[in-house]
Amino acid sequence: MSKYWSDFVTQLEPYIPGEQPCTTNIVKLNTNENPYGPSPVAIAAMEAALNQDLRLYPPSKADGLKQVIADYYSLDSNQIFVGNGSDEVLAHVFNGLLKQSAPLLFPDITYSFYTVFCGLYGIDYKVIPLSGDLSIDVADYQQPNGGIIFPNPNAPTGRLLETDSIEQLLKANRDSVIVIDEAYIDFGGQSAVELIDHYPNLLVVQTMSKSRSLAGMRIGYAMGSVELIEGLERVKNSFNSYPLGHLQIAAGIAAFEDKDYFNKTCDRIIKDREELSKDLKQLGFTVLPSAANFVFVHHAQHSAEAMAAYFRGLGIIVRHFKQPRINSFLRITVGTESQNQQLLTAVCEFLK
Ligand SMILES: *Cc1c(COP(=O)(O)O)cnc(C)c1O
């Protein structure tokens, strides 16, 4: 608290990110980063961009990056919006598209940044409880709204909603913007991008932080109808014309071009997720079906908080949310095979 703060700043409740420890010998399974590095092609592209051109502002429209994303998804480049991480993209989406007179709808258990953005932009919202099995039932969203947003797969549950259900939601809500936050879609889901042609109110948001292993570069993007994208450009150009620097643009383009590396690392993570899920089940955990690069688990006999603390003592960090309904769960990022093995060893020791 400070007397220099405005009333607005005083009342804000900022997002609390997962911990980023400085020590290196930690098994870090708490923030869903990719255990494999970025594509070597992306690293080389960044190295090549480290030159005198950095004295120049980057292209404010990041056209090259928009074009590769557009090509990948068979869209037009004016259907792509890019920003400094999908958190920034989402901020502009909340500000520019989701601040309406009717309340914004999102699940009670979801990405916790959504309520923070609502606080920042003064957006009225209503949370819709997930079903008993922690899944989204689109029928619960059939009520007056100024927009709907949720991640698919949802975070932190990992549960996937099929494209049919998303289409049902779009059909029932043609007058408000529906935002699907696909931060984890590459780990086993089908993107809603294919519906964009038919639904001008659909916005799909993705990030290069998870499946493309570039969390440290901060690159996010949104895809939708030209009118939605134009609205976002208006907000962005009233805030920061150059959200992506030369290195980010170079990395992003290369990461999309290196399809082999992308497919190989995603496949590996999916395979290891299934392995980890199976092993945790054998140790007595309930594991929600996950289409993401993490698993959401609980053990009927043991406190999640106590387990997280025990793992931490062994240098393994996982995420526990002190939140009603999911207090007894842990969210564990799928790491390398060796990291997953270390986690399983720690679990066995704890259960002994
Ligand atoms: C990680 C994540 C983001 C943020 O991604 P950045 O591009 O790194 O800002 C957004 N939404 C969800 C659901 C996420 O898990």
The ligand as an SDF file (V2000), in Angstrom:
LIG
                    3D

 15 15  0  0  0  0  0  0  0  0999 V2000
    0.0600  -20.6310  -20.2370 C   0  0  0  0  0  0  0  0  0  0  0  0
   -1.3350  -20.1300  -20.4990 C   0  0  0  0  0  0  0  0  0  0  0  0
   -1.5670  -18.8780  -21.0760 C   0  0  0  0  0  0  0  0  0  0  0  0
   -0.4770  -17.8560  -21.2300 C   0  0  0  0  0  0  0  0  0  0  0  0
    0.4300  -18.0740  -22.1510 O   0  0  0  0  0  0  0  0  0  0  0  0
    1.5310  -16.9960  -22.5010 P   0  0  0  0  0  0  0  0  0  0  0  0
    1.4890  -16.9560  -23.9740 O   0  0  0  0  0  0  0  0  0  0  0  0
    2.8170  -17.5430  -21.9590 O   0  0  0  0  0  0  0  0  0  0  0  0
    1.1790  -15.6590  -21.9050 O   0  0  0  0  0  0  0  0  0  0  0  0
   -2.8600  -18.5240  -21.4000 C   0  0  0  0  0  0  0  0  0  0  0  0
   -3.8980  -19.3280  -21.1220 N   0  0  0  0  0  0  0  0  0  0  0  0
   -3.7260  -20.5150  -20.5220 C   0  0  0  0  0  0  0  0  0  0  0  0
   -4.9020  -21.3630  -20.2270 C   0  0  0  0  0  0  0  0  0  0  0  0
   -2.4400  -20.9360  -20.1840 C   0  0  0  0  0  0  0  0  0  0  0  0
   -2.2720  -22.0850  -19.5470 O   0  0  0  0  0  0  0  0  0  0  0  0
  1  2  1  0
  2  3  1  0
  2 14  2  0
  3  4  1  0
  3 10  2  0
  4  5  1  0
  5  6  1  0
  6  7  2  0
  6  8  1  0
  6  9  1  0
 10 11  1  0
 11 12  2  0
 12 13  1  0
 12 14  1  0
 14 15  1  0
M  END
$$$$
